[in-house]
């Protein structure tokens, strides 16, 4: 499944190109984007919300249309329900773009795991950016209730990394 940022980049590239229609398929997920013929219109305002809900789910972004399959919808719903079940008060987010490391070395244990109690100055992970390893501190006292990124994953600025239940 494409991340929101990747989808935005694809939309921007298609918008700037001469391509009028684009389809992407991966693991049963299909995304189709079409440019309009230069007409400036707002598809969401053309029909009442009730009619839009009855049709195949469709998300309008400027001139491109992204169709979401039912499989994606159900996966996103179950993910959002799962996120709603996790009780947390604070999210530790990435302060920069870089590679996330949850342990100081590949052979070491992770800085924190689910259930770990942290304090303001507890190092929870490292984000490597431009060959610099930046230790990320919890900045809150509490318990790690969810780890939202994986070791070695590229993380974005502001991306939630950990969820914490404050004490």
One Martini backbone bead per residue (centre of mass of N, CA, C, O) as a GRO file, in nm:
protein
  167
    1UNK     BB    1   0.097   0.035   0.022
    2UNK     BB    2   0.064   0.356  -0.006
    3UNK     BB    3   0.169   0.643   0.095
    4UNK     BB    4   0.077   0.961   0.116
    5UNK     BB    5   0.339   1.087   0.007
    6UNK     BB    6   0.358   0.910  -0.247
    7UNK     BB    7   0.088   0.998  -0.365
    8UNK     BB    8   0.154   1.299  -0.389
    9UNK     BB    9   0.395   1.264  -0.582
   10UNK     BB   10   0.237   1.134  -0.811
   11UNK     BB   11   0.037   1.362  -0.856
   12UNK     BB   12   0.247   1.577  -0.922
   13UNK     BB   13   0.375   1.434  -1.168
   14UNK     BB   14   0.113   1.411  -1.334
   15UNK     BB   15   0.041   1.712  -1.336
   16UNK     BB   16   0.329   1.788  -1.488
   17UNK     BB   17   0.239   1.609  -1.706
   18UNK     BB   18   0.097   1.451  -2.010
   19UNK     BB   19  -0.062   1.269  -1.844
   20UNK     BB   20  -0.410   1.151  -1.815
   21UNK     BB   21  -0.348   0.844  -1.723
   22UNK     BB   22  -0.328   0.636  -1.413
   23UNK     BB   23  -0.208   0.303  -1.314
   24UNK     BB   24  -0.194   0.115  -0.998
   25UNK     BB   25  -0.060  -0.214  -0.912
   26UNK     BB   26  -0.077  -0.391  -0.580
   27UNK     BB   27  -0.179  -0.645  -0.405
   28UNK     BB   28  -0.492  -0.573  -0.506
   29UNK     BB   29  -0.420  -0.275  -0.559
   30UNK     BB   30  -0.597   0.011  -0.704
   31UNK     BB   31  -0.481   0.304  -0.883
   32UNK     BB   32  -0.663   0.582  -1.026
   33UNK     BB   33  -0.572   0.849  -1.256
   34UNK     BB   34  -0.739   1.156  -1.372
   35UNK     BB   35  -0.764   1.402  -1.595
   36UNK     BB   36  -0.902   1.671  -1.684
   37UNK     BB   37  -1.015   1.900  -1.951
   38UNK     BB   38  -0.982   2.186  -1.777
   39UNK     BB   39  -1.197   2.172  -1.584
   40UNK     BB   40  -1.338   2.360  -1.324
   41UNK     BB   41  -1.409   2.140  -1.055
   42UNK     BB   42  -1.616   2.010  -0.779
   43UNK     BB   43  -1.711   1.691  -0.719
   44UNK     BB   44  -1.828   1.712  -0.426
   45UNK     BB   45  -2.053   1.946  -0.501
   46UNK     BB   46  -2.231   1.795  -0.721
   47UNK     BB   47  -2.301   1.596  -0.480
   48UNK     BB   48  -2.437   1.453  -0.245
   49UNK     BB   49  -2.324   1.263   0.008
   50UNK     BB   50  -2.520   1.023  -0.028
   51UNK     BB   51  -2.436   0.963  -0.324
   52UNK     BB   52  -2.133   0.916  -0.271
   53UNK     BB   53  -2.170   0.671  -0.074
   54UNK     BB   54  -2.316   0.480  -0.290
   55UNK     BB   55  -2.076   0.482  -0.436
   56UNK     BB   56  -1.783   0.441  -0.524
   57UNK     BB   57  -1.513   0.509  -0.381
   58UNK     BB   58  -1.402   0.862  -0.387
   59UNK     BB   59  -1.114   1.071  -0.438
   60UNK     BB   60  -1.069   1.417  -0.466
   61UNK     BB   61  -0.779   1.576  -0.637
   62UNK     BB   62  -0.848   1.810  -0.801
   63UNK     BB   63  -0.791   1.652  -1.114
   64UNK     BB   64  -0.771   1.392  -0.958
   65UNK     BB   65  -0.856   1.038  -0.933
   66UNK     BB   66  -0.910   0.818  -0.652
   67UNK     BB   67  -0.944   0.474  -0.625
   68UNK     BB   68  -1.087   0.272  -0.374
   69UNK     BB   69  -1.083  -0.022  -0.248
   70UNK     BB   70  -1.241  -0.231  -0.035
   71UNK     BB   71  -0.987  -0.351   0.093
   72UNK     BB   72  -0.866  -0.084   0.188
   73UNK     BB   73  -1.097   0.008   0.364
   74UNK     BB   74  -1.098  -0.234   0.564
   75UNK     BB   75  -0.803  -0.201   0.651
   76UNK     BB   76  -0.831   0.092   0.755
   77UNK     BB   77  -1.055   0.039   0.960
   78UNK     BB   78  -0.902  -0.171   1.133
   79UNK     BB   79  -0.667   0.017   1.198
   80UNK     BB   80  -0.833   0.245   1.333
   81UNK     BB   81  -0.954   0.063   1.551
   82UNK     BB   82  -0.685  -0.020   1.673
   83UNK     BB   83  -0.594   0.270   1.744
   84UNK     BB   84  -0.844   0.330   1.930
   85UNK     BB   85  -0.771   0.099   2.143
   86UNK     BB   86  -0.528   0.265   2.196
   87UNK     BB   87  -0.403   0.403   2.487
   88UNK     BB   88  -0.314   0.753   2.462
   89UNK     BB   89  -0.137   1.083   2.512
   90UNK     BB   90   0.133   1.038   2.333
   91UNK     BB   91   0.358   1.134   2.065
   92UNK     BB   92   0.645   1.021   1.919
   93UNK     BB   93   0.829   1.211   1.692
   94UNK     BB   94   0.991   1.292   1.414
   95UNK     BB   95   1.235   1.556   1.367
   96UNK     BB   96   1.310   1.391   1.096
   97UNK     BB   97   1.466   1.279   0.822
   98UNK     BB   98   1.520   0.916   0.822
   99UNK     BB   99   1.673   0.651   0.992
  100UNK     BB  100   1.555   0.399   1.191
  101UNK     BB  101   1.671   0.311   1.527
  102UNK     BB  102   1.601   0.084   1.812
  103UNK     BB  103   1.918   0.042   1.829
  104UNK     BB  104   2.254   0.098   1.874
  105UNK     BB  105   2.286  -0.199   1.763
  106UNK     BB  106   2.227  -0.492   1.603
  107UNK     BB  107   2.301  -0.665   1.876
  108UNK     BB  108   2.115  -0.505   2.037
  109UNK     BB  109   1.884  -0.395   2.223
  110UNK     BB  110   1.624  -0.221   2.258
  111UNK     BB  111   1.549   0.062   2.405
  112UNK     BB  112   1.239  -0.006   2.347
  113UNK     BB  113   0.925  -0.143   2.446
  114UNK     BB  114   0.646  -0.270   2.504
  115UNK     BB  115   0.599  -0.141   2.841
  116UNK     BB  116   0.798   0.074   2.872
  117UNK     BB  117   0.945   0.288   3.090
  118UNK     BB  118   0.956   0.647   3.071
  119UNK     BB  119   1.141   0.941   3.047
  120UNK     BB  120   1.230   1.241   2.935
  121UNK     BB  121   1.554   1.125   2.891
  122UNK     BB  122   1.479   0.883   2.725
  123UNK     BB  123   1.602   0.674   2.495
  124UNK     BB  124   1.420   0.535   2.203
  125UNK     BB  125   1.608   0.636   1.955
  126UNK     BB  126   1.738   0.657   1.615
  127UNK     BB  127   1.823   0.917   1.373
  128UNK     BB  128   1.943   0.906   1.050
  129UNK     BB  129   2.118   1.199   0.913
  130UNK     BB  130   2.370   1.251   0.723
  131UNK     BB  131   2.559   1.059   0.918
  132UNK     BB  132   2.375   1.132   1.165
  133UNK     BB  133   2.320   1.048   1.508
  134UNK     BB  134   1.997   1.084   1.659
  135UNK     BB  135   1.876   1.116   1.963
  136UNK     BB  136   1.562   1.011   2.096
  137UNK     BB  137   1.344   1.146   2.320
  138UNK     BB  138   1.054   1.126   2.501
  139UNK     BB  139   0.952   1.395   2.674
  140UNK     BB  140   0.812   1.177   2.870
  141UNK     BB  141   0.613   1.025   3.118
  142UNK     BB  142   0.583   0.660   3.072
  143UNK     BB  143   0.421   0.424   2.852
  144UNK     BB  144   0.474   0.205   2.608
  145UNK     BB  145   0.201   0.107   2.372
  146UNK     BB  146   0.344   0.184   2.082
  147UNK     BB  147   0.499   0.077   1.778
  148UNK     BB  148   0.508   0.254   1.450
  149UNK     BB  149   0.803   0.159   1.376
  150UNK     BB  150   1.077   0.028   1.203
  151UNK     BB  151   1.366  -0.103   1.170
  152UNK     BB  152   1.517   0.081   0.903
  153UNK     BB  153   1.315   0.294   0.855
  154UNK     BB  154   1.181   0.545   0.678
  155UNK     BB  155   1.137   0.872   0.805
  156UNK     BB  156   0.939   1.141   0.877
  157UNK     BB  157   0.843   1.437   0.946
  158UNK     BB  158   0.620   1.383   1.217
  159UNK     BB  159   0.629   1.088   1.255
  160UNK     BB  160   0.503   0.843   1.427
  161UNK     BB  161   0.671   0.612   1.662
  162UNK     BB  162   0.529   0.657   1.950
  163UNK     BB  163   0.318   0.550   2.218
  164UNK     BB  164   0.200   0.722   2.519
  165UNK     BB  165   0.130   0.665   2.859
  166UNK     BB  166   0.082   0.869   3.093
  167UNK     BB  167   0.178   0.935   3.452
   0.00000   0.00000   0.00000
